[in-house]
Amino acid sequence: MTATWKIELIPVPVTDVDQAKAFYEKIGFNADMDRTVREGLRFVQFTPPGSACSFAIGEGITEKTPGTQEIQVVVADAHAARRHLLAAGVEASEVDPQPWGNFVHFKDPDGNSWALQALDYRPNG
């Protein structure tokens, strides 16, 4: 029998934890935890609405350079997701229709890239 493997947590490197935390809360991601474990190690965990996978920002959690992380998230409707981002004051790309779905792209304050993919392809929705 094959073991079940689940992606649970992805580190996202940031330069200013409080600024990044405010950004992700502004777009509706739930801050599950914010702990300073010890000096030099602060861990802030977020879960996007409906997601089984979380991500963490903080101090001392990854050696990746801020702005280098790329994450793709599946959403029900790319057009609605874009409207949500714009209403929250986040710069978001136009909806990009591709044969495998509609995409919207945005970046956090450090330049980490997020791609939102709607699997229900609607070129003019």
C-alpha positions in Angstrom: 0.0 0.0 0.0 1.3 3.5 -0.9 1.6 5.9 2.0 -0.5 9.1 2.0 1.7 12.2 1.5 0.2 15.6 2.2 1.7 19.0 1.6 1.0 20.8 4.8 3.2 23.9 5.0 5.2 26.0 2.6 7.7 28.6 3.8 7.4 32.0 2.2 10.5 34.3 2.8 9.8 37.9 3.7 11.8 40.9 4.9 9.2 42.5 7.2 7.0 39.9 9.0 4.5 42.4 10.3 4.1 44.1 6.9 3.6 40.7 5.2 1.2 39.5 8.0 -0.9 42.6 7.4 -0.9 42.0 3.6 -2.0 38.4 3.9 -4.7 39.3 6.4 -5.9 42.1 4.1 -6.6 39.5 1.4 -8.5 37.2 3.7 -5.9 34.6 4.6 -6.4 33.4 8.2 -3.5 33.8 10.6 -3.6 30.5 12.4 -0.6 31.2 14.6 1.9 33.9 15.4 4.6 32.8 17.8 8.1 33.8 18.7 9.7 30.5 19.6 13.0 32.1 20.6 15.1 35.1 19.6 15.6 34.9 15.9 12.7 32.5 15.3 9.2 33.9 14.7 6.6 31.7 13.0 3.4 33.0 11.5 1.2 30.4 9.9 -1.6 31.2 7.4 -4.3 29.1 5.8 -6.0 30.5 2.7 -9.8 30.0 2.8 -10.8 26.4 2.0 -7.2 25.2 1.7 -5.8 22.0 3.2 -2.2 23.5 2.9 -0.9 26.4 4.9 2.1 28.6 4.5 4.4 30.3 7.0 6.2 33.6 7.1 8.5 34.7 9.8 12.0 35.2 11.0 14.4 32.3 10.8 12.1 29.8 9.1 13.8 29.5 5.7 17.0 30.5 4.0 15.3 31.3 0.7 15.7 34.9 -0.4 12.6 37.1 0.0 10.8 37.5 -3.3 11.8 34.1 -4.7 8.9 31.9 -3.7 6.3 31.0 -6.3 3.0 29.4 -5.2 0.0 28.3 -7.3 -3.4 28.2 -5.7 -6.6 26.8 -7.2 -9.7 29.0 -7.0 -13.3 28.5 -8.1 -13.4 31.7 -10.2 -10.4 33.7 -11.4 -12.5 36.7 -12.3 -14.0 36.8 -8.7 -10.6 36.2 -7.2 -9.2 39.2 -9.2 -12.1 41.4 -8.1 -11.5 40.4 -4.5 -7.8 41.3 -4.7 -8.5 44.6 -6.4 -11.1 45.5 -3.7 -8.5 44.7 -1.0 -6.1 47.2 -2.8 -3.8 44.5 -4.2 -2.4 44.9 -7.7 -3.5 41.9 -9.7 -3.0 40.9 -13.3 -5.8 40.7 -15.8 -7.3 37.2 -16.1 -5.1 35.2 -18.4 -7.0 32.5 -20.2 -5.0 29.4 -21.0 -6.1 26.0 -22.3 -5.7 24.5 -18.8 -7.6 27.3 -16.9 -7.8 31.0 -16.2 -5.0 32.6 -14.2 -4.5 35.7 -12.1 -1.1 36.7 -10.8 -0.2 38.9 -7.9 2.8 39.5 -5.6 3.2 40.1 -1.9 5.2 43.2 -0.7 8.5 41.3 -1.0 7.8 40.1 -4.6 6.8 36.5 -3.8 4.7 35.4 -6.7 1.2 33.9 -6.4 -0.7 32.4 -9.4 -4.4 31.8 -8.9 -5.8 29.1 -11.3 -9.4 28.5 -12.0 -9.8 25.1 -13.5 -13.3 25.9 -14.9 -12.0 27.6 -18.1 -14.2 30.5 -19.1 -12.4 32.8 -21.6 -14.8 35.8 -21.3 -16.3 35.2 -17.8 
